[in-house]
Amino acid sequence: MRSPMLVRKEYKNVCREMDNLLKKAGCQTPLPEDSDVYCRLAVVKKTLEWVHPLLIKTTAKGPDRIGELLCRKHYAYGPTNAVLYP
């Protein structure tokens, strides 16, 4: 398994590319020709969050953070909720 540092680096690269696609479109959704790439990047992002839970942003701090990660919102849906094709 890769180190957490390498996973974080890949995660930042994916997020940056997704932001670039949104900036290219100039709105909240990517251009139609970029939507396939954007969806694939979103799947990679969700999978990396599943592999390395510290990447998931939560509202809770401290010990409550683990409880929030184990709740239905994060744990039950994980990467199985990802959509591979638009």
N, C-alpha and C positions, 0 to 999 in steps of 0.2 A: 504494500500500500504506500502511496505517496505521502510525503510529510505534509502537515497542516499548512506550512508556509507555501508549498507549491500549489496546494489546492486553493488557498486564498489568492495567489497570484493569477491563477487561471480564472477564478471567479471575477476578479477585478477586470480582467481582459474581456470576459463575456459581457459584463455590465457596461463597460466602455463602448463595446461594439454595438450593443443594443441602443445606448444613448446616441451614438453617431447615426444610426439608422433613423431614429426619431427626429434628430436635428436636421437630417437631410430632407425629411418630409415636411418639417416645420409645423407639425401638429402632434396630437396624442397617439396617432396610429401611423405605422410605416406606410410607405408607398406600396401600391399593389404589387409591383415587381419585386419588392423587398420583403413582402410579408412571409414568404416561405423561409427565408433566412432568419428573419426575426423570430418566427415560431420555433425553429430549430435551436436558436440561441436560448430561448426561454426554457426549452426542455433541458438543455445543458445546465442552465442556471439552477433550475429546480433540483436536478440530480445532484449537483455539487452541494447544494444546501442540505440534501438528504444525507450525503456522505459525511459532511462536516457541519454538524449542527450549530457551531459557533458563528456561522455565516448568517443564520436566520436572525432577523431583527425582531425583537420582542419588546413589549411595553414593560414587562416585569424585570426587576433587578435582583441580584443576589440569588438566594435559594429558591425564590418563587419563579425564577426563570426556567428552571428544570420542570417545574409543574406545568408551566405554560407550554413548553415544548412537548410534553407528554399528552397534552389535551388533544381533542379531536381535530382541531383546526390544523395542527402541524403534523401530528403523528399519523392519524388515520388516512389523510389524503396524500401525504408524501409525494413521491414521483409517480405513483399510480394515477394521480389526478392530472398528470401532464397530457397535453394534447399533441400528438405527433403530426397530425395533418390538419390544416385549417379547413 
